[in-house]
Amino acid sequence: MQAKQSCRSLTRARVVVAAHCIFLFIVIAVGFSAPVNAQDSTHRKILVRVNPEYPDTLRMAQIGGLVRLNVTVTAGGAVTQAEVRGGNPILAEKAQQAVMKWKFAPAAAQTVEEVRISFSPH
């Protein structure tokens, strides 16, 4: 009976060590910073661009994708609203938070700009 428990403990320990090794391999292979690209279809120049945070859990799980936003910009260049038009809900939230900090070049009137932000785990 004690030998069976000892074997089970050893097997569990091996599984834990293997899981840790796989996790470390993924972290090293993926790297600590994944690229986030903003591809804007804006007509107004972006003066200040803040990159969105890429959640570690999604990056390590290799979950990425494109987030599309309609961004309302005042005549002075401040962002007042970022409406999600498509994309992963978690990534979209991070994209919204970043875009709200962007500053655009001044214009004659308020505009709505289309912004696309790509999250890539590679």
C-alpha positions as CSV (number, residue, x, y, z in Angstrom):
1,M,0.0,0.0,0.0
2,Q,2.8,2.4,0.9
3,A,4.6,1.6,-2.3
4,K,1.5,2.6,-4.4
5,Q,1.3,5.9,-2.6
6,S,5.0,6.5,-3.1
7,C,4.6,5.8,-6.8
8,R,1.6,8.2,-7.0
9,S,3.6,10.9,-5.3
10,L,6.5,10.4,-7.6
11,T,4.2,10.5,-10.6
12,R,2.6,13.7,-9.4
13,A,6.0,15.3,-8.8
14,R,7.1,14.4,-12.4
15,V,3.9,16.0,-13.8
16,V,4.5,19.1,-11.8
17,V,8.1,19.4,-13.0
18,A,7.0,18.7,-16.6
19,A,4.4,21.4,-16.3
20,H,6.9,23.9,-15.0
21,C,9.4,23.1,-17.7
22,I,6.7,23.6,-20.4
23,F,5.6,26.9,-18.8
24,L,9.2,28.2,-18.8
25,F,9.7,27.0,-22.4
26,I,6.7,29.0,-23.5
27,V,7.8,32.1,-21.5
28,I,11.2,32.0,-23.1
29,A,10.0,31.2,-26.6
30,V,7.3,33.9,-26.6
31,G,9.4,36.5,-24.8
32,F,8.4,39.0,-22.2
33,S,7.0,41.6,-24.6
34,A,4.8,40.8,-27.5
35,P,4.3,43.3,-30.4
36,V,1.2,45.4,-30.4
37,N,0.7,47.3,-33.7
38,A,-1.7,50.2,-34.2
39,Q,-2.8,50.4,-37.8
40,D,-4.8,53.5,-38.1
41,S,-7.2,54.5,-40.8
42,T,-7.3,58.0,-39.4
43,H,-7.2,61.2,-41.4
44,R,-5.8,63.0,-38.4
45,K,-2.2,62.6,-37.3
46,I,-1.7,60.9,-34.0
47,L,0.6,63.0,-31.8
48,V,0.7,60.8,-28.7
49,R,0.2,57.1,-29.0
50,V,0.0,54.8,-25.9
51,N,0.4,51.1,-26.6
52,P,-2.2,48.9,-24.9
53,E,-1.2,46.4,-22.3
54,Y,-1.1,42.8,-23.6
55,P,-2.5,40.6,-20.8
56,D,0.2,38.0,-19.9
57,T,-2.4,35.2,-19.8
58,L,-3.6,35.8,-23.3
59,R,0.0,36.3,-24.6
60,M,1.2,33.1,-23.1
61,A,-1.9,31.2,-24.4
62,Q,-1.0,32.7,-27.8
63,I,-4.3,34.5,-28.1
64,G,-4.1,37.5,-30.2
65,G,-6.1,39.3,-32.9
66,L,-7.3,42.5,-34.3
67,V,-9.4,45.0,-32.3
68,R,-11.4,47.6,-34.3
69,L,-12.5,50.9,-32.7
70,N,-14.3,54.0,-33.7
71,V,-12.7,56.8,-31.8
72,T,-14.3,60.2,-31.3
73,V,-11.8,63.0,-31.2
74,T,-12.5,66.7,-30.3
75,A,-11.4,69.5,-32.4
76,G,-8.5,70.0,-30.0
77,G,-7.3,66.4,-30.4
78,A,-8.5,64.8,-27.2
79,V,-10.2,61.4,-27.4
80,T,-13.6,61.5,-25.7
81,Q,-14.9,58.0,-26.7
82,A,-13.6,54.7,-28.1
83,E,-16.4,52.4,-29.3
84,V,-15.5,48.8,-29.9
85,R,-16.4,47.6,-33.4
86,G,-14.9,44.1,-33.1
87,G,-12.3,41.9,-31.5
88,N,-11.6,39.8,-28.4
89,P,-13.4,41.5,-25.5
90,I,-10.4,41.4,-23.2
91,L,-8.1,42.8,-25.8
92,A,-10.7,45.4,-26.8
93,E,-10.9,46.6,-23.3
94,K,-7.1,47.1,-23.1
95,A,-7.2,48.8,-26.5
96,Q,-9.9,51.2,-25.4
97,Q,-8.0,52.1,-22.2
98,A,-4.9,52.9,-24.3
99,V,-6.7,54.9,-27.0
100,M,-8.4,57.1,-24.5
101,K,-4.9,58.4,-23.7
102,W,-4.0,59.2,-27.3
103,K,-3.7,62.8,-28.6
104,F,-4.5,63.7,-32.2
105,A,-3.5,66.8,-34.2
106,P,-6.0,69.7,-33.9
107,A,-8.7,70.0,-36.6
108,A,-11.5,72.3,-37.5
109,A,-14.2,70.1,-35.9
110,Q,-14.8,66.9,-34.0
111,T,-14.1,63.7,-36.0
112,V,-14.6,60.0,-35.7
113,E,-11.5,58.0,-36.6
114,E,-11.3,54.3,-37.3
115,V,-8.5,52.6,-35.4
116,R,-7.3,49.0,-35.7
117,I,-4.9,47.6,-33.1
118,S,-3.3,44.2,-33.7
119,F,-2.2,42.0,-30.8
120,S,0.3,39.3,-31.8
121,P,1.8,36.8,-29.4
122,H,4.7,36.2,-31.8
